[in-house]
Amino acid sequence: MLSHDLDNYVALQRARGLKFTTQSGLLRSFVAFAKAAGDTHVRTECALDWAARTVSRNQTCNRLAIVRRFAEHLAIADQAHEVPPSDAFGRWRFERRIPHIYTGAEIATLMAAARRLGPPGTIRGETLATVIGLLAATGLRVSEALGLALADVSADGLVIRETKFRKSRLVPLHPSVRAALDGYIQKRNRIRGAGNALFIGDKGRGPAYVTLYSLFLRIGRETGIRGLPGEKGPRLHDLRHTFAVRSLEGCGGDRQAISQHMLALATYLGHADPSHTWWYLQATPALMRDIAHAGETLMAEGRA
């Protein structure tokens, strides 16, 4: 019964436009755990036991939140399903990880280190360097960049197809970015067995995310931009944050320019809601100073 309920729940979430990949994987883990315990309905004791079987409190609370939403949905039609208390592991609030905003020098250092990756005659170093440059110049998600096909490179820009919220969009490219992509395409076309993917590995297939990320960690540590294994540090995804923040910084303290730019940036980044883009205003001290100054001005005007 729970497996059938989960299939319907996942289908509903995806019909809403969500990929629902991580959540469905966790819920399938829970359903298997519940079935092994002989349960046909969600039980609080089982849900809490499953949620706690992880390595950190944040993950435990996240697992609990996911299974609670599933239980709440099921309980509407069948009150035999129990909804676990939201504070079973204490009060918890999602905290967004503070991104690393790369400098231009750091990006250049990473790209140079990527190109030094061997052995000679392989494409993987050039692939990583081009992906890093593209992410920094466009703000694409890593998955979007790795999902590009050769046919998605058009005269008008990159065609990003059915991404995080199942929406497609066109991302215009600066001439320098287009020239860099054209140079990479010439090199990747010389690799025997190259398929339709824009970015490829040494065997001509699109590189797996974990493979690319392991190479990124390697060059990050070699260059000193990241710390030792096990330590948190700059991520590939932070290149997307860097693009957004730098583009907003270009507006200076002009509140009207920022407001006009925000909607365009939200569309360019593929955000489902512009409110997700406003978060970038607080990502650097420069932007925070502009916000503080604007607030002080408004308060002064109010007193006048």
C-alpha positions in Angstrom: 0.0 0.0 0.0 2.7 2.5 0.9 4.6 1.8 -2.3 1.4 2.6 -4.4 0.8 5.7 -2.2 4.3 6.9 -2.8 4.1 6.4 -6.6 1.0 8.6 -6.7 2.6 11.2 -4.4 5.7 11.4 -6.6 3.6 11.7 -9.7 1.6 14.5 -8.1 4.8 16.5 -7.2 6.2 16.1 -10.7 2.9 17.1 -12.3 3.4 20.4 -10.3 6.7 20.9 -12.2 9.1 19.6 -9.6 11.8 17.1 -10.4 11.4 15.6 -6.9 14.5 13.4 -7.3 16.2 13.6 -3.9 12.9 13.6 -2.0 11.5 10.6 -3.9 14.8 8.7 -3.2 14.6 9.4 0.5 10.9 8.5 0.6 11.5 5.2 -1.2 14.1 4.5 1.5 11.6 5.2 4.2 8.9 3.0 2.5 11.3 0.1 2.3 12.2 0.6 5.9 8.5 0.7 6.9 7.6 -2.3 4.9 10.5 -4.3 6.5 8.9 -3.4 9.8 5.6 -4.8 8.6 3.8 -1.4 8.4 1.1 -0.6 5.8 0.7 3.0 7.0 3.0 5.7 8.2 3.7 5.3 11.9 5.4 8.0 14.0 7.7 5.6 15.8 8.9 4.1 12.5 9.3 7.5 10.8 11.4 8.9 13.7 13.6 5.8 13.8 14.2 6.1 10.0 14.9 9.8 10.1 17.4 9.4 12.9 19.5 6.9 10.9 21.9 9.5 9.4 25.1 11.3 10.2 24.0 14.8 11.2 21.1 16.6 12.9 20.4 18.7 9.8 20.0 15.6 7.7 17.8 14.0 10.4 15.5 17.1 10.5 15.4 17.3 6.7 14.4 13.6 6.5 11.7 14.1 9.1 10.3 17.1 7.2 10.1 15.1 4.0 8.3 12.2 5.6 6.0 14.5 7.5 4.8 16.1 4.3 4.2 12.7 2.8 2.3 11.6 5.9 0.2 14.8 5.9 -0.8 14.2 2.3 -1.8 10.6 3.0 -3.7 11.4 6.2 -6.1 13.6 4.3 -7.7 10.5 2.7 -6.8 8.0 5.4 -6.4 9.0 9.0 -4.8 5.7 9.9 -1.5 7.4 8.7 0.2 9.1 11.7 1.9 12.5 11.2 5.1 12.7 13.2 5.6 15.9 15.3 7.6 18.6 13.6 9.8 19.2 16.7 10.6 15.6 17.5 14.3 16.4 17.2 14.0 19.9 18.5 13.2 23.1 16.6 15.0 23.3 13.3 15.1 25.9 10.5 16.8 25.5 7.2 20.0 27.6 7.0 21.3 28.5 3.6 25.0 27.9 3.3 26.9 31.1 2.8 28.4 30.9 -0.7 32.0 31.6 -1.6 32.1 34.5 -4.0 35.1 33.9 -6.3 37.5 36.6 -7.4 38.5 36.8 -11.1 42.0 35.7 -10.1 40.6 32.5 -8.4 38.6 31.6 -11.4 41.6 32.1 -13.7 43.8 30.0 -11.3 41.3 27.1 -11.3 40.9 27.1 -15.1 44.7 27.1 -15.5 45.1 24.2 -13.0 42.3 22.3 -14.8 44.1 22.6 -18.1 47.3 21.1 -16.5 45.4 17.9 -15.7 46.9 15.0 -17.6 47.7 12.7 -19.1 48.6 14.5 -22.4 46.1 14.0 -25.2 43.1 13.7 -23.0 40.1 16.1 -23.0 39.1 16.0 -19.3 41.3 19.0 -18.2 40.0 21.2 -21.1 36.4 20.0 -20.3 36.7 21.0 -16.6 38.3 24.4 -17.5 35.6 25.2 -20.0 32.8 24.2 -17.6 34.3 26.4 -14.9 34.5 29.3 -17.3 31.0 28.8 -18.5 29.5 28.6 -15.0 31.3 31.8 -14.0 30.2 33.6 -17.1 26.5 32.5 -17.3 25.4 31.4 -13.8 24.2 28.0 -15.1 23.5 25.2 -12.7 26.2 22.5 -12.9 23.5 20.0 -14.0 22.4 22.3 -16.8 25.9 22.7 -18.1 26.6 18.9 -18.1 23.2 18.3 -19.7 23.9 20.5 -22.7 24.1 18.8 -26.2 26.0 20.1 -29.2 22.6 21.1 -30.8 21.9 23.3 -27.8 24.6 25.8 -28.8 22.7 28.1 -31.1 23.4 31.4 -32.9 21.3 33.1 -30.2 22.9 31.4 -27.2 22.5 28.3 -25.1 19.1 26.4 -25.1 18.6 25.1 -21.6 15.9 22.4 -21.8 13.5 21.4 -19.1 15.7 22.0 -16.1 15.0 22.2 -12.4 11.4 23.4 -12.7 10.8 21.7 -16.1 11.1 25.0 -17.9 13.3 25.7 -20.9 15.0 29.0 -21.5 17.5 30.7 -23.8 20.8 32.0 -22.2 22.5 34.6 -24.4 26.3 34.5 -24.5 28.9 37.2 -24.5 31.1 37.0 -27.6 34.1 36.0 -25.6 32.2 33.1 -24.0 31.0 32.0 -27.4 34.5 32.1 -28.8 35.8 29.9 -25.9 33.0 27.4 -26.5 33.7 27.2 -30.2 37.4 26.6 -29.4 36.4 23.8 -27.0 34.0 22.2 -29.6 36.9 22.0 -32.1 39.0 20.1 -29.5 36.2 17.8 -28.4 35.3 17.0 -32.0 38.8 15.4 -32.4 38.0 12.9 -29.6 37.2 9.5 -31.1 33.7 8.3 -30.2 32.5 11.8 -29.2 28.7 11.6 -28.9 26.0 14.3 -28.8 26.9 15.8 -25.4 28.6 19.2 -25.5 31.0 18.4 -22.6 32.7 15.0 -22.8 35.2 12.9 -21.0 38.1 10.9 -22.4 35.9 8.2 -23.8 33.6 10.6 -25.7 30.7 10.4 -23.3 29.3 13.1 -21.0 31.2 13.2 -17.8 29.5 12.1 -14.6 29.0 14.9 -12.0 30.9 13.0 -9.4 33.9 12.5 -11.7 34.0 16.2 -12.6 33.6 17.3 -9.0 36.4 15.0 -7.8 38.7 16.7 -10.4 37.5 20.1 -9.2 38.3 19.2 -5.6 41.7 18.0 -6.7 42.6 21.3 -8.4 41.0 23.3 -5.6 43.3 21.8 -3.1 46.4 21.9 -5.3 45.8 25.7 -5.8 45.0 26.3 -2.1 41.5 27.6 -2.9 40.1 24.6 -0.9 41.4 23.1 2.3 42.2 19.5 3.2 39.9 16.6 2.6 36.9 16.7 5.0 37.1 20.5 5.2 34.3 22.6 3.7 35.3 25.1 1.0 34.3 26.7 -2.3 32.1 24.6 -4.6 31.4 24.4 -8.3 27.9 25.6 -7.5 29.4 28.8 -5.9 30.3 29.9 -9.5 26.5 30.4 -10.0 26.3 32.5 -6.9 29.4 34.5 -8.0 27.8 35.3 -11.3 24.5 36.5 -9.6 26.3 38.6 -7.0 28.8 40.2 -9.4 26.0 41.2 -11.8 24.0 42.8 -9.0 27.1 44.6 -7.8 27.3 46.2 -11.2 24.2 48.1 -10.4 26.0 50.0 -7.6 23.7 51.6 -5.1 21.0 52.4 -7.6 17.9 50.9 -6.1 15.8 51.4 -9.2 18.5 49.7 -11.4 18.7 46.8 -8.9 14.9 46.3 -9.0 14.8 46.4 -12.8 17.8 44.0 -13.1 16.4 41.6 -10.6 13.6 40.3 -12.8 15.9 39.8 -15.7 18.4 38.0 -13.5 15.7 35.7 -12.1 14.7 34.7 -15.7 18.3 34.3 -16.8 19.1 32.0 -13.9 15.9 30.0 -14.3 14.5 30.8 -10.9 10.8 29.8 -10.5 10.2 32.7 -8.2 12.0 36.1 -8.2 12.1 36.0 -4.4 14.8 33.3 -4.7 17.0 36.0 -6.5 16.5 38.7 -3.9 18.6 36.6 -1.5 21.7 37.5 -3.4 21.5 41.1 -2.2 22.8 40.0 1.2 25.6 37.8 -0.2 28.5 40.3 -0.1 29.5 43.2 2.2 29.3 45.6 -0.7 25.6 44.8 -1.3 24.8 44.8 2.4 26.4 48.3 2.7 24.1 49.5 -0.1 21.1 48.0 1.6 22.0 49.5 5.0 22.6 52.9 3.4 19.2 52.8 1.6 17.5 51.8 4.9 19.1 54.6 6.8 18.0 57.1 4.1 14.4 55.9 4.3 14.4 56.2 8.0 15.9 59.7 7.8 13.2 60.7 5.3 10.5 59.3 7.6 11.8 61.4 10.5 11.7 64.5 8.3 
